[in-house]
Amino acid sequence: MNTGVLYIVATPIGNLEDITFRAVRTLKEADLIACEDTRVTKKMLDRYDIKKPLISYFQHSKLAKVSQIMEIMKTGKNVALVTDAGTPGISDPGNMLVEESLKNDIPVIPIPGPSGLTTLASVAGIDMQKLLFLGFPPHKKGRETFFKEVITSEYPVIYFDSVYRVIKNLELLRSLATGKKIILGRELTKMFEEILRGSVEEILEYFEKNKGKVKGEFVIIVC
């Protein structure tokens, strides 16, 4: 029996109109959709009248969940992997499922689309021909080492941050490298999208005056 296929499907990072025709078709044709949060994915699927079985697959999923999805594909069924927002495999556990699929000779097909990384890079207004992407900063151990790597890079550095740690991390960055310039994207593609440019000090001062805007997901370029 032929195996199924694993589709890595990029989904909108905010604005649901950003999904591609190919992504919609792939999700409609898949036998099963693996997603971080079934509630989040269902909202998107409802928008495009896609009715498919869902299975949760997220950062803390056990290896048993990977094995379960693998067994489904081995029966010939096609699985589409999505994240809550953006491209699977970019700072999320998608790579584990891809790795196991490849080990088992299951075809893996990318369905490209939105990514917070490329969204902010495209409007940075600086030379981004070469860049260093570092994902999310560590929560505790290794956090200072992470930002020392940021400030010593010869290329612009782009990373993701969360609403819970962004101010603390910017304060650490300021303490390590006064005067560094940053481009910060908040709520990209959403109704309250905001792109800020300036020194770390200026951005921190902005959020000090606008505490209510410390919301959403953040993408940051340090240059």
Secondary structure, DSSP 8 states (H G I E B T S, - for coil): -----EEEE-B-SS-GGG--HHHHHHHHH-SEEEES-HHHHHHHHHHTT----EEE--TT--HHHHHHHHHHHHTT--EEE--SSB-TTSSSTHHHHHHHHHHTT--EEEE----HHHHHHTT--S--SS-EE--S--SSTTHHHHHHHHHH-SS-EEEEE-TTTHHHHHHHHHHHSTT-EEEEEESTTSTT-EEEEEEHHHHHHHHHH-GGG--S-EEEEE-
